[in-house]
């Protein structure tokens, strides 16, 4: 089976079929037209497949022995028949794979044809791109490709038009037209993807809500609060009533799974844990954004808090809480921490004081004037505090250098009934200390960390 020179209109496929059957080329042409209408274009793709795979007749060779031609006809028949059996195929495979499979066969046929082409390098790259498209479609339909990555692939389809257009424009000028077109298309996709994700990363999401309300038994005197979040703003404050209830509310993306839990050990201690996880590392673009977590804590139990979050802001208002210790780590974002007029009772606090770390962002600590505060800044992770004359109250806090640490310490620290110590780590931002008087006014101590 070959394509014929004589009596051909396009590629000589119908003339070739007429040479091995009792039907004329005109009958085959009408048959392809009718089947193309009935199969929504599948028969036209079968014709293209035959055009690519069937060799053009050569008067100097025996054109009757052509196993590749027989295989091409079998595949073309399978494409047309598959259209009428696609529902059965979709049921057996669990997804509609007809068009991806057809496009895969066409891409392989195109690659096979290009192996004999004089412009093999450019055409093979074009063929590989043609093959990648249906393979990605199959991988996405079969859930082999992560949902987020498949979503990105579907959104990036206009890059194919750019690739094909650049290939056509550059082909007369260079043999590497497809390579340069592919490179430009990939750079554009990468740039647009980065911009799209970065522009949405701070958008608030409310698609997924989680509510938790945990009663605290009367015998519980100490609470351990563990907060582990990813891309979420965190707000923590005390209850305005005497209810012994922990309330948590989360609103965020469906890409996040938030799991709250509360356990009591029967010895006077309770542990509340809330954790955010993301089952997939690559969410869809519609799922990208920031959530918000709000936690309300009882004011009649001693509380120790461990707060770790990757991206977001933190507003930890412990003004009316019996806060024993706060250990906070925020990777990216700003944090405000308000300390209470409360003397920690646990002996372990002195040996293991609280620590506030903001790796990339600003930290603001608000401390009551009645509290003697000592804030220790490691020289290796912080720059020297720089008091600003307009908001630094030299009567309240002094700056001292002890070993390899900068200390901001209340001048009346030793005489104050309430004393707290916190380690401060702000390597890439500003640390600010606000001293709050009884009327709520502040005088500020600010240091800049480069």
N, C-alpha and C positions, 0 to 999 in steps of 0.2 A: 504494500500500500504506500503510495507516494502522492504528493500534490502535483497536479498536471499543469504544464505550460499552456496547453491548448484548451480552448473553451472555458477559460477561467474569468471570473469577475473580480475576485479579491485575492485570496491566497491559493486558490486551486484546490481547496479541500473538497468541495462538492464535485468537481470534475474528477478528482481521484476516487471518490466513493462511487461515482457513476461507472468508472472503468472496471470495478470489481463486482458490480451489481447490475441487475437488469434495468435499473431506473436511470433516467436521464439526469444531467446536472440540474436542470430546472426543477425537477421533482424534489431533489435533495435541498435545493435552496428554499423552496416553499415549505418543506418539512421543518427546516431550521427556523424559519420565520414563525411558523405556527407554534412550534415547541418553545421558542423564546417568549412568546406572549403567554403561553400556558404556564411556564415555569418561572415567570418573573425574572427572566434574564439568565437562568441557569444554562439553557441550551446555547446561548451566545458565548458563555464562558467555555462550554465544551468545544465549540467551534474554535475559539482562540487556542485552547489546549492542543487540538489537532493541528492547527496552523504552526504552533511552536515545535511540536514533536515529530510531525511527519516531514521527511526530507523532500526537497524538490526533486522531480525526476531528473535523472542523469542518463542521457542516451548511451553513454559509454559503459554503464554498469547494468547488472541484472536487477531491475527494480522490483521483481516479483518476490524475492526473498528478503523480507524486512520484518523481523520479529518485533522491532521497536514500534513499527506501524500498527501491528496487531494489538500490542499492549496499549497504544494510544487510543485505539478505537474502543477497547474494553473499558478504559478509564472514562472516556467520554460518555459511553452508555451508562456507566455507574453514576456519573454526575447527574445525568438527566433522570434516571430511575430513582436516584436518591431523593430528588425533589418531591416525588410523589410518596416516598416512604419516610419523609423527614419526621413526621409525628411519631412513628414507631421508633425511629432512631433516637429521638429526643427522650422518649420514655425509657429506652434501654440504657442510655448514657446518663440520664438524670438532668440533662440540659440540652438546649438546641445547639448542636455542634455542626449543623450542616454547612453553613456558609464558611465558618473558620476552616473546616476540613477541605472544602472546595478551594478556598484561597491558598491553603497550604500546598495542595496538589499543583495549582497553577504556578505558584512561586518556585516549586521544585522543577517544574517543566521549563520555566524561564531560565533557571540556573543551568539546567542541562543544555539548553540551547546556546547559552552564552559561553560554554566551554569551548565551542567551536568558533567563537566570534573573534574578530581581529581587535576589538576593543574590550577584551576580556576583563581587564582590571576594573574599568568603570562600570561595566554591565554586571559584573559579579557583585559589586557592592550594592548596586540597585536591586539585584535579585535577593541578596541577604536581607535588605530592608523589607522587601516584599514578603519574605518568609517570616521575618520577626513579627510582623503585624498579626497574622492569623495564629501564630504560636502563642503570642501574648493573650489573644482572645480566648484560646482554648484553656490556657493556664488560669485565666480569670474565671471562666465559666466553671472549671473543675475545682475551684477554690484552692488551687495550688499557689497562686499569686496572692499575697496579702491584699485585703480589700482596699486599703489606702493606696497602695501602689497601682492596683488595677484602676482605681478611680482617677489617678494621675494620668495613666496611659490613655484613658478615654478622653480626658480633657485636653490631651496634647495632640489629638489627631490633626489639627490644622498644620502642625509641623510637617506632616506628610506633603501637604500642598507646597509648602516652602521648599522642602527637599526636592520635589519633582520639578518645580519651577526653576530653581537654581541649577539643577542638573541639565535641563534643556537650554538654559542661557549659557552655561559654561562649557557644554559639550563641544561646540565648534572651536573653542579656544584652548582647551587642555584635555589631556587624556585622564586627568584625575578629577574630572568634573564631579562625579558622584561622591568622591572622598571629601572634597571641599564643601559640597552641599550638605553632606551628612554632618560634618564638623560644625558648620554654621547653625544647622537646625538643632543640634544637641546643645550648643551654647545658648541659643535662644530659649529652649525649653528649660534648661537649668536656671537661667536668669529669671524667667517669668515665674517658675516654681518657687524659687527663693523669695521673690518679692511677694507672691500671693500668700505664702505661709507666714512670712514675717509681718505682713500687714494685718493678718487676722489673729496673731498669737495673743494680742492683748484685748481682743473683743470679748466682752462678757457673754457667757453661754448659760442658758437656762433650760436646755433640753432634758437634762437628767436631774431629778431632785431626790434627795435622801433625807429623811427625817428620823431623829432618834430622841427618845425621852426615857432616861434611866433614873428610877427612884433610888435614893441612897438610904440605906437602913439607918435607924437611930444609933446603932452601936458603932457606926463607922466614924472614926476620928481623923483618919488621914486618907487622902486621895492621891493617887498617881495618875496624871493625865498624859497620855502619849498621843501626839499629833504628828502624822507623817503624810505630807501632801506633795503633789508634783507641780501642777500649773494652776495654783489656786491662791486667791487672797484669803488670809486668815484673820478673823476678828474674834477676840476672846474678852469677855468681861463678866462681872459678878451679877448675881441676881439681886433685884431690888426688894425681894421679899425674903421670908425665912424658910421657904420651901427647900427641902433637901432633894433636889432634882437636877440632873445634868441634862441639858437640852443641846442638841446639835442639829443644824440644818445645812445641807449642801445643795447648791445649784450650780450645775456645770455641764460639761459635754457628755454625750453618750459614749464617748471613747473612754471615759473614766469609770472605774468601779470603786465605790466608796463603801468600806465595811466598818461600821461601828460595833463595839462590843464592851460589855461591862461585867466584871467579876469581883466578888467579895471573898476574902480568904477566911472569914469567920473569926479573925483575930483583931478586928478593928480597922482593917485596911481594905480599900477598894481600888480597882484599876479600870480606868476607862481608856479605851484605845480606839482611834479612828484613823484609817489608812486609805490612801488613794493609790490605786494601781491602774495600769493601762495594759490590757491583754495583748493589744497589738502595738508594736513600736512605730507603726506608720499609719496614723489615722487619716481618714478622708479629709479633704479641704473643708467640707461643711462641718466637720467635728472639731476643727482647730479653734482654740479660744481658751479663755481663762474662766475658772469657776470661782465660787466664793463659799467659804465655810464660816459659819457663825456658831460659836460655842458659848453657852451661858452656864456658869458654875455656881454652886452653892457657896454661901459666905460663912457657913458655920462648921467648916471642917478645914484642917490644915491641908494645903495643896502643894504638891510638887509637880512641875510641868516639864516635859521634854517635847520640844517643838522643832520639827525638821521639815523644811519645804524647799523646793527647787526654784520655782519662778513665781513671783507674785509680791504682794505687800503683806505686812503683818502689823496689826494694831492690837497689842496685848495690854488691856487696861485692867490692872490688878488693884485699882485704888481701894476697893472695899473687900478684897480677898485676903484670906490668911495664907499668903504666899510664902512657902518655905524656901523654894528654890526654883529658878527658871533656867533651863538650858535650851538655848535657841540657836539654830543654824539656818540661815537663809542664803541661798546661793546667789540669786539675782532678784533685786528689788529693794525697796525701802521698808524700814521697820520703825515703829513707835512703841516704846515700852513704858508703861506707867507703873511705878512701884508703890506699894501700900505703906502706910504708917503702921508697920507690924514687925515685931521682933521674931524671927524664926526660932522655933523651939527645938528642932532636931539637932542633936550633937554632931551629926554628919555634915551639916551645912558649913561649919567652920573649916573642916578638913577638905571638903569638896564643895566650894562655893559655886554660885551660879555663873553662867558664861553666856555672853551674847555675841554672836558672830554673824556678820553680814559681809559676804565675800565680794559682792559687786553691787554696791548701793550705799545708801545713807542710813545711819542709826541715830535715833533720837530717844534719849532716856529722860523721863520726867520723875523726879523724886521729891517727896514732901520736905519742907524746910525742917520739920521735926525729926527727920531721919538722918543719921550720920552715914553718909555713903563713902565707899572707897571703890574707885574704879581703876582697874589695873590694865594698862595697855602694853602688850609685849612689843619691844622695840623692833623685833624682827618682822612683825606683822602690821605695825602701825608707825606712822611718823609722829614726831614730837607734837603734842597739843599746842596750838597757837591761840592764846587768849585774844579775843577781840575786845578792845577797850569799851565799846558801846554796850556790850551785853555780858561781859564777864564780871561777876561780883567777887572781887578779891577778899571780901570779908567772910564769904561762905566757903569757898573751896580754894585749896592751894595745890600747886603743881610740884611734884617731887620726883626725883630720879633715884630709884633704888635698884641696884644691880643693873639688869638689862630691861627694866620696866619703868614706864612712866605711870605715875600715880596721881589721880585726881582725888583728893581726900578732903572731907569736910574739916574745917579748921577746929571745930568743937567735937570732932569725932569721939575722942576718949571720954567726953563728958555727957554724951547723948545716950538716952535710954535705949533707943533703937539704932542698931548698927547693922549694915548690910555690906557685903563685898561681892563685886561682880568682875569677872574678866571680860575685857572688851577686845574684839578683833574686827577691825574695819579696814582691810588692806587697800581697798579701792573706792573709798568714799569718805563722807564726813561723819564725824561723831559729835553729837551735840548733847549737852547736859542742861536740862531745865530744872531749876529749883522752884518748887511750888509753895507759895505761902498759904495761909488759911483762907484767904480771899480768892485763891485760884490764880493770882498773878505770878509771873515767872521772872526770874533773872537767869541769864543764859551763860553757859560755859561752852565754847565751841572749839573743836579741834579739827584740822583738815588733814586727812590721810591721803597721800598720793598713791 
